């Protein structure tokens, strides 16, 4: 039993772009009004817990990968502190926005934590493996 949407999509979205995104068949965005099935101000996709968690995991992993790349590129940069402060502020804003629109009980925060930390852990593990190989190769010489 899923959510029923009214199909009000225009036949040619290129001629009525605004109406296309105004249609109720969209599964993206925020509920505007409270009803028996939803709460105003919560994510529409959040009504399907599995889809919402997959979307948030993928989105958080992509976001975290980009901030991890910025972090690793900033090493020994003269403006490292200032840029890191901006990145940490963006991280806080991302987490606050997810927390603000998720329907109660729809988000498994363990998956969010894994998705956020995965790029950082992978980078540290790869550096550890490289350094271990260097030490082993130097001992063999």
C-alpha positions as CSV (number, residue, x, y, z in Angstrom):
1,X,0.0,0.0,0.0
2,X,1.7,3.2,-1.2
3,X,1.0,6.8,-1.4
4,X,-1.5,7.8,-4.0
5,X,-0.5,10.8,-6.2
6,X,-2.7,12.6,-8.6
7,X,-1.2,12.5,-12.1
8,X,-1.3,16.2,-13.1
9,X,1.9,16.2,-15.1
10,X,1.5,18.3,-18.3
11,X,1.9,16.4,-21.6
12,X,4.8,18.6,-22.8
13,X,6.9,19.7,-19.7
14,X,9.1,21.9,-21.9
15,X,6.1,24.2,-22.6
16,X,4.9,24.4,-19.0
17,X,8.0,23.9,-16.9
18,X,6.5,25.4,-13.8
19,X,3.4,23.2,-13.9
20,X,5.6,20.1,-14.3
21,X,7.4,20.7,-11.0
22,X,4.2,21.8,-9.3
23,X,2.5,18.5,-10.1
24,X,1.8,16.2,-7.2
25,X,3.3,13.2,-8.9
26,X,6.8,14.3,-7.8
27,X,8.4,12.2,-5.0
28,X,10.9,14.9,-4.2
29,X,10.5,17.9,-2.0
30,X,8.8,18.8,1.2
31,X,5.1,18.2,2.2
32,X,3.4,21.6,2.2
33,X,0.3,20.7,4.2
34,X,-0.5,18.3,7.0
35,X,-2.7,15.4,6.2
36,X,-3.5,12.0,7.8
37,X,-0.5,10.4,5.9
38,X,2.2,13.1,6.3
39,X,3.4,16.0,8.4
40,X,4.0,19.4,6.8
41,X,7.7,20.3,6.5
42,X,8.9,16.7,6.1
43,X,10.5,15.1,3.1
44,X,8.1,13.5,0.6
45,X,10.5,10.6,-0.1
46,X,10.6,10.0,3.7
47,X,7.2,8.2,3.4
48,X,9.2,5.3,1.9
49,X,11.8,4.5,4.6
50,X,13.9,2.2,2.4
51,X,14.1,4.6,-0.5
52,X,14.8,7.5,1.8
53,X,17.6,5.8,3.6
54,X,19.2,4.7,0.3
55,X,18.9,8.3,-1.0
56,X,20.4,9.8,2.2
57,X,23.2,7.2,2.3
58,X,24.2,7.9,-1.3
59,X,23.8,11.7,-0.9
60,X,25.8,11.7,2.3
61,X,28.5,9.5,0.8
62,X,28.9,11.8,-2.2
63,X,28.9,14.9,0.1
64,X,31.4,13.4,2.5
65,X,33.7,12.3,-0.4
66,X,33.8,15.9,-1.7
67,X,34.6,17.3,1.7
68,X,37.2,14.6,2.4
69,X,38.9,15.5,-0.9
70,X,38.9,19.2,0.1
71,X,40.3,18.2,3.5
72,X,43.2,16.2,2.0
73,X,44.0,18.8,-0.7
74,X,44.3,21.5,2.1
75,X,47.2,19.9,3.8
76,X,50.0,22.5,4.1
77,X,47.8,25.2,2.5
78,X,48.3,28.7,3.9
79,X,44.6,29.2,4.4
80,X,43.9,25.7,5.8
81,X,42.3,26.8,9.0
82,X,39.9,29.3,7.4
83,X,38.8,26.8,4.7
84,X,38.4,24.0,7.2
85,X,36.2,26.2,9.3
86,X,34.0,26.8,6.3
87,X,33.9,23.0,5.5
88,X,33.0,22.2,9.1
89,X,30.2,24.8,9.0
90,X,28.9,23.2,5.8
91,X,29.0,19.8,7.5
92,X,26.9,21.2,10.4
93,X,24.4,22.8,8.0
94,X,24.1,19.5,6.0
95,X,23.3,17.5,9.2
96,X,20.9,20.2,10.4
97,X,19.0,20.2,7.1
98,X,18.7,16.5,7.1
99,X,17.5,16.5,10.7
100,X,15.0,19.3,10.0
101,X,13.1,17.6,7.2
102,X,13.3,13.9,8.0
103,X,10.0,12.3,9.1
104,X,10.2,10.8,12.6
105,X,11.9,7.4,12.5
106,X,12.6,7.4,8.8
107,X,16.4,7.8,9.1
108,X,18.7,5.2,10.3
109,X,21.5,7.4,11.7
110,X,24.0,4.5,11.8
111,X,24.0,4.4,8.0
112,X,24.4,8.2,7.9
113,X,27.4,7.9,10.2
114,X,29.0,5.2,8.1
115,X,28.3,7.1,4.9
116,X,29.9,10.2,6.3
117,X,33.0,8.6,7.8
118,X,33.7,6.1,5.0
119,X,35.8,8.4,2.7
120,X,37.9,9.5,5.7
121,X,38.5,5.9,6.9
122,X,39.3,4.7,3.5
123,X,41.9,7.4,3.0
124,X,43.6,6.7,6.4
125,X,43.6,2.9,5.7
126,X,45.2,3.5,2.2
127,X,47.9,5.7,3.7
128,X,48.6,3.1,6.4
129,X,48.9,0.3,3.8
130,X,51.2,2.4,1.6
131,X,53.5,3.3,4.6
132,X,53.5,-0.3,5.7
133,X,54.6,-1.4,2.2
134,X,57.3,1.2,2.2
135,X,58.7,0.0,5.6
136,X,58.6,-3.6,4.5
137,X,60.4,-2.8,1.2
138,X,63.0,-0.8,3.0
139,X,63.7,-3.7,5.5
140,X,64.2,-6.1,2.5
141,X,67.0,-3.9,1.1
